[in-house]
Amino acid sequence: MKLEQIFTCHQVGEERKVPLSTLAFQGQAMYWWKTLVRERQLHNDLPIEYWNDLRSSMRRRHIPSYYSRELMDKLQRLQQKNLSVEEYRQKMELYLMMTGIREDERLTITRFLSGLNFDIRDKVELLPYRDLDDLVQLCIRVEQ
């Protein structure tokens, strides 16, 4: 997320992330935030003090429950087809990022290989590679 980049760039401490984030809220987002704060006070819940908690609350409120299932399904069924190797890799990485999946690189390599077009996969499976980046470079060379 853009905010996380800003936090890192400006070395924002955890205690300042929620107040800084909510400064940008306007309209419906500000109404949602004020309502959430009020509800937490009414129920004697602790206020949201940490960025991860705020981010989770925003996701629960603004992202439909079926969205993550659809993304997971797209990731599971992702195939290279008419995409270039680089486009295929980018799409896979985007789905991994959007679903919040952090998997072992060996599993990502297996996922990547299984979605490759057969003519490329058949050639690179027997070649040595160190990691996903190395495998992608091999695939690009085979593709050309």
DRENRO-429468 format. One record per residue: residue number from 1; chain; x, y, z negated of N, C-alpha, C, CB in turn. Coordinates in steps of 0.05 Angstrom, whole numbers. Glycine has a CB too. Layout:
BEGIN
num; cadena; nX; nY; nZ; caX; caY; caZ; cX; cY; cZ; cbX; cbY; cbZ
NUM; A; X; Y; Z; X; Y; Z; X; Y; Z; X; Y; Z
...
This chain:
BEGIN
num; cadena; nX; nY; nZ; caX; caY; caZ; cX; cY; cZ; cbX; cbY; cbZ
1; A; 16; -24; 0; 0; 0; 0; 17; 25; 0; -19; 0; -24
2; A; 7; 46; 11; 21; 71; 13; 28; 81; -15; 4; 92; 28
3; A; 9; 79; -34; 14; 89; -61; 38; 75; -74; -10; 86; -78
4; A; 40; 49; -69; 62; 34; -81; 89; 43; -69; 59; 4; -75
5; A; 89; 51; -44; 114; 62; -32; 121; 89; -46; 111; 66; -2
6; A; 100; 105; -50; 105; 131; -64; 115; 126; -92; 79; 148; -64
7; A; 103; 107; -106; 112; 101; -134; 142; 93; -134; 95; 79; -146
8; A; 149; 76; -115; 177; 67; -114; 196; 90; -106; 180; 44; -93
9; A; 188; 105; -86; 205; 127; -76; 210; 148; -98; 192; 140; -52
10; A; 189; 154; -114; 192; 175; -134; 197; 163; -162; 166; 191; -135
11; A; 201; 137; -163; 207; 123; -189; 186; 130; -210; 235; 131; -199
12; A; 161; 127; -202; 139; 133; -221; 137; 111; -241; 112; 137; -205
13; A; 136; 118; -267; 133; 99; -288; 105; 88; -289; 141; 112; -315
14; A; 102; 65; -301; 76; 51; -303; 55; 68; -316; 79; 25; -318
15; A; 63; 84; -336; 43; 100; -350; 32; 123; -334; 56; 111; -375
16; A; 45; 130; -312; 35; 152; -295; 21; 143; -270; 59; 170; -287
17; A; 22; 118; -263; 11; 108; -238; -19; 111; -236; 18; 79; -234
18; A; -34; 104; -257; -63; 107; -256; -72; 136; -254; -76; 93; -281
19; A; -61; 154; -272; -70; 182; -269; -63; 194; -242; -57; 198; -291
20; A; -39; 188; -231; -32; 199; -205; -49; 187; -183; -2; 192; -199
21; A; -56; 162; -185; -73; 150; -164; -101; 162; -164; -75; 120; -169
22; A; -112; 166; -187; -139; 175; -189; -142; 205; -182; -151; 171; -216
23; A; -120; 219; -181; -120; 247; -172; -129; 249; -143; -92; 259; -175
24; A; -124; 229; -128; -130; 230; -99; -159; 222; -94; -112; 211; -84
25; A; -173; 212; -114; -201; 203; -110; -219; 227; -104; -212; 188; -134
26; A; -237; 224; -85; -256; 244; -77; -283; 231; -72; -247; 261; -53
27; A; -304; 247; -74; -330; 237; -66; -338; 211; -80; -332; 233; -37
28; A; -345; 191; -64; -355; 166; -75; -334; 152; -93; -363; 147; -52
29; A; -309; 154; -85; -287; 142; -101; -286; 155; -128; -260; 144; -86
30; A; -288; 181; -130; -287; 195; -155; -311; 188; -172; -286; 226; -151
31; A; -334; 186; -160; -359; 178; -174; -355; 150; -186; -384; 180; -155
32; A; -345; 132; -169; -340; 104; -178; -321; 104; -202; -329; 87; -155
33; A; -299; 120; -201; -279; 120; -222; -291; 131; -248; -255; 137; -213
34; A; -305; 153; -246; -317; 165; -270; -337; 146; -283; -331; 192; -264
35; A; -353; 132; -266; -372; 113; -276; -358; 90; -290; -390; 103; -253
36; A; -337; 80; -278; -321; 58; -289; -310; 66; -316; -299; 49; -270
37; A; -298; 89; -318; -287; 99; -343; -309; 100; -365; -273; 127; -340
38; A; -332; 112; -357; -354; 115; -376; -364; 87; -385; -377; 131; -363
39; A; -367; 68; -367; -377; 42; -374; -357; 27; -392; -381; 25; -349
40; A; -332; 31; -388; -312; 18; -405; -313; 29; -433; -283; 21; -393
41; A; -317; 56; -435; -320; 68; -461; -345; 58; -476; -321; 99; -458
42; A; -367; 57; -461; -392; 47; -473; -390; 19; -483; -415; 49; -453
43; A; -375; 2; -470; -372; -26; -478; -348; -31; -496; -370; -43; -453
44; A; -336; -9; -505; -312; -10; -522; -289; -26; -509; -319; -22; -549
45; A; -287; -25; -483; -265; -38; -469; -242; -18; -468; -273; -46; -440
46; A; -218; -29; -467; -194; -12; -465; -195; 3; -438; -168; -28; -468
47; A; -184; 27; -437; -183; 41; -412; -164; 27; -393; -175; 70; -416
48; A; -167; 32; -367; -149; 21; -347; -123; 37; -349; -161; 21; -318
49; A; -102; 25; -356; -76; 39; -360; -55; 30; -339; -66; 35; -387
50; A; -60; 7; -326; -39; -4; -309; -48; -5; -280; -31; -32; -318
51; A; -30; 1; -262; -35; 2; -234; -48; -24; -223; -10; 8; -218
52; A; -38; -47; -232; -48; -73; -223; -78; -76; -230; -32; -96; -234
53; A; -85; -66; -254; -113; -68; -263; -130; -50; -246; -115; -61; -293
54; A; -121; -26; -241; -136; -7; -224; -139; -18; -196; -122; 20; -223
55; A; -118; -29; -185; -119; -40; -158; -139; -64; -157; -91; -50; -149
56; A; -138; -81; -177; -157; -103; -178; -186; -93; -180; -151; -121; -202
57; A; -191; -73; -196; -218; -62; -198; -227; -50; -172; -219; -40; -220
58; A; -209; -36; -158; -216; -24; -132; -223; -46; -112; -194; -6; -122
59; A; -207; -67; -113; -212; -89; -94; -239; -102; -99; -190; -110; -95
60; A; -245; -107; -125; -271; -120; -132; -294; -102; -123; -272; -125; -163
61; A; -291; -76; -125; -312; -58; -119; -315; -53; -89; -308; -31; -133
62; A; -293; -51; -75; -294; -42; -47; -289; -63; -26; -275; -20; -44
63; A; -280; -86; -33; -275; -107; -14; -295; -130; -18; -246; -118; -16
64; A; -312; -136; 2; -332; -157; -1; -318; -184; -8; -348; -160; 24
65; A; -332; -201; -23; -321; -226; -32; -314; -245; -9; -341; -240; -51
66; A; -329; -243; 13; -324; -260; 36; -299; -252; 51; -348; -261; 54
67; A; -290; -227; 47; -267; -217; 63; -242; -234; 59; -261; -188; 54
68; A; -235; -240; 35; -211; -256; 30; -214; -284; 41; -204; -257; 0
69; A; -238; -296; 40; -243; -322; 52; -239; -321; 82; -271; -333; 45
70; A; -249; -300; 94; -246; -297; 123; -216; -294; 131; -262; -273; 134
71; A; -201; -279; 115; -173; -275; 121; -158; -302; 118; -161; -254; 102
72; A; -164; -317; 96; -152; -343; 92; -158; -361; 115; -161; -355; 66
73; A; -182; -361; 125; -190; -377; 147; -175; -369; 172; -220; -375; 152
74; A; -172; -343; 177; -157; -334; 200; -128; -343; 198; -159; -303; 203
75; A; -116; -341; 174; -89; -349; 170; -86; -379; 176; -79; -342; 142
76; A; -104; -395; 165; -102; -424; 168; -105; -432; 198; -124; -438; 152
77; A; -121; -418; 213; -125; -425; 241; -108; -410; 261; -154; -421; 248
78; A; -89; -394; 251; -73; -377; 269; -56; -394; 287; -55; -358; 252
79; A; -58; -388; 313; -42; -401; 334; -29; -380; 351; -60; -421; 351
80; A; -6; -386; 362; 7; -367; 379; -8; -361; 405; 35; -377; 387
81; A; -18; -381; 418; -33; -379; 444; -19; -359; 463; -61; -369; 438
82; A; -32; -337; 469; -20; -318; 489; -4; -296; 477; -43; -306; 506
83; A; 2; -298; 451; 18; -278; 437; 48; -284; 442; 12; -277; 407
84; A; 64; -263; 442; 93; -268; 442; 101; -280; 415; 109; -242; 449
85; A; 124; -291; 412; 134; -302; 387; 134; -279; 366; 162; -314; 389
86; A; 144; -256; 373; 145; -234; 354; 117; -224; 346; 160; -210; 366
87; A; 98; -223; 364; 71; -215; 358; 58; -236; 339; 54; -212; 384
88; A; 63; -261; 345; 52; -283; 328; 63; -281; 300; 60; -311; 341
89; A; 89; -276; 298; 102; -274; 271; 90; -250; 256; 132; -270; 274
90; A; 87; -227; 270; 76; -203; 257; 47; -208; 247; 77; -180; 276
91; A; 32; -222; 263; 4; -227; 256; 3; -246; 231; -11; -240; 279
92; A; 20; -266; 231; 21; -284; 209; 30; -269; 183; 41; -308; 214
93; A; 50; -252; 185; 59; -237; 162; 38; -218; 152; 85; -222; 169
94; A; 23; -206; 171; 1; -188; 163; -20; -203; 147; -11; -175; 188
95; A; -28; -227; 157; -48; -243; 143; -38; -252; 116; -56; -268; 160
96; A; -13; -260; 114; -1; -267; 88; -2; -244; 69; 28; -277; 92
97; A; 5; -221; 79; 6; -197; 62; -23; -189; 53; 19; -173; 76
98; A; -41; -190; 72; -69; -182; 66; -83; -201; 47; -85; -179; 92
99; A; -76; -226; 48; -88; -246; 30; -73; -246; 3; -87; -274; 42
100; A; -50; -234; 2; -35; -233; -23; -20; -259; -29; -54; -227; -46
101; A; -17; -275; -8; -3; -301; -11; 27; -296; -12; -11; -320; 11
102; A; 40; -307; -32; 69; -307; -34; 77; -336; -36; 80; -290; -58
103; A; 84; -347; -13; 91; -376; -13; 120; -380; -9; 75; -390; 9
104; A; 129; -404; -16; 157; -412; -12; 163; -409; 18; 162; -441; -22
105; A; 187; -400; 25; 194; -396; 53; 192; -422; 69; 222; -385; 55
106; A; 198; -445; 57; 195; -470; 72; 166; -475; 81; 205; -493; 55
107; A; 147; -467; 64; 119; -470; 71; 112; -450; 94; 101; -465; 47
108; A; 122; -426; 92; 117; -406; 113; 129; -416; 140; 129; -379; 106
109; A; 153; -428; 139; 165; -439; 163; 148; -461; 175; 194; -450; 156
110; A; 138; -479; 158; 120; -500; 167; 95; -488; 180; 112; -519; 144
111; A; 84; -468; 167; 60; -455; 177; 66; -442; 204; 50; -433; 157
112; A; 89; -429; 206; 97; -416; 231; 101; -436; 254; 123; -400; 227
113; A; 115; -458; 248; 120; -479; 268; 94; -491; 277; 138; -500; 257
114; A; 75; -496; 259; 51; -510; 267; 33; -494; 285; 35; -518; 242
115; A; 36; -467; 284; 20; -450; 301; 33; -443; 327; 13; -426; 286
116; A; 58; -449; 330; 73; -443; 355; 61; -459; 379; 103; -449; 352
117; A; 64; -447; 402; 57; -462; 426; 75; -486; 428; 60; -444; 452
118; A; 64; -509; 437; 78; -534; 437; 105; -533; 452; 61; -556; 449
119; A; 106; -520; 475; 130; -519; 491; 153; -506; 475; 126; -504; 517
120; A; 147; -486; 459; 168; -473; 443; 174; -490; 418; 160; -445; 434
121; A; 154; -500; 405; 157; -516; 380; 174; -541; 387; 130; -524; 368
122; A; 168; -554; 409; 181; -578; 417; 211; -574; 419; 170; -589; 443
123; A; 219; -550; 429; 248; -545; 433; 262; -536; 407; 251; -523; 454
124; A; 249; -521; 390; 263; -510; 367; 263; -528; 343; 251; -484; 359
125; A; 244; -547; 342; 243; -565; 318; 269; -581; 314; 219; -584; 321
126; A; 283; -586; 335; 307; -602; 333; 332; -585; 329; 311; -619; 358
127; A; 329; -559; 331; 352; -541; 328; 356; -533; 299; 349; -516; 346
128; A; 381; -528; 291; 385; -519; 263; 379; -489; 260; 415; -524; 255
129; A; 368; -482; 237; 362; -454; 230; 364; -452; 199; 334; -444; 240
130; A; 372; -428; 190; 375; -423; 161; 350; -415; 147; 396; -402; 157
131; A; 334; -398; 160; 311; -387; 147; 290; -379; 169; 318; -362; 130
132; A; 269; -366; 160; 248; -358; 179; 258; -339; 200; 224; -346; 164
133; A; 274; -319; 192; 284; -300; 211; 301; -314; 233; 301; -279; 197
134; A; 317; -332; 224; 334; -348; 242; 317; -364; 262; 353; -366; 227
135; A; 296; -377; 251; 277; -392; 267; 263; -375; 288; 257; -407; 250
136; A; 254; -352; 279; 241; -333; 298; 259; -325; 320; 230; -308; 283
137; A; 284; -319; 314; 303; -312; 335; 308; -335; 355; 330; -304; 322
138; A; 309; -359; 344; 311; -383; 362; 287; -384; 381; 314; -409; 345
139; A; 264; -381; 369; 239; -382; 385; 238; -361; 406; 215; -380; 366
140; A; 248; -337; 400; 248; -315; 419; 266; -322; 442; 257; -289; 406
141; A; 290; -334; 436; 308; -342; 457; 296; -363; 475; 335; -352; 445
142; A; 283; -383; 463; 270; -404; 478; 248; -392; 495; 259; -426; 459
143; A; 233; -373; 484; 210; -361; 498; 220; -346; 523; 196; -341; 480
144; A; 243; -334; 522; 254; -319; 545; 265; -338; 565; 275; -299; 536
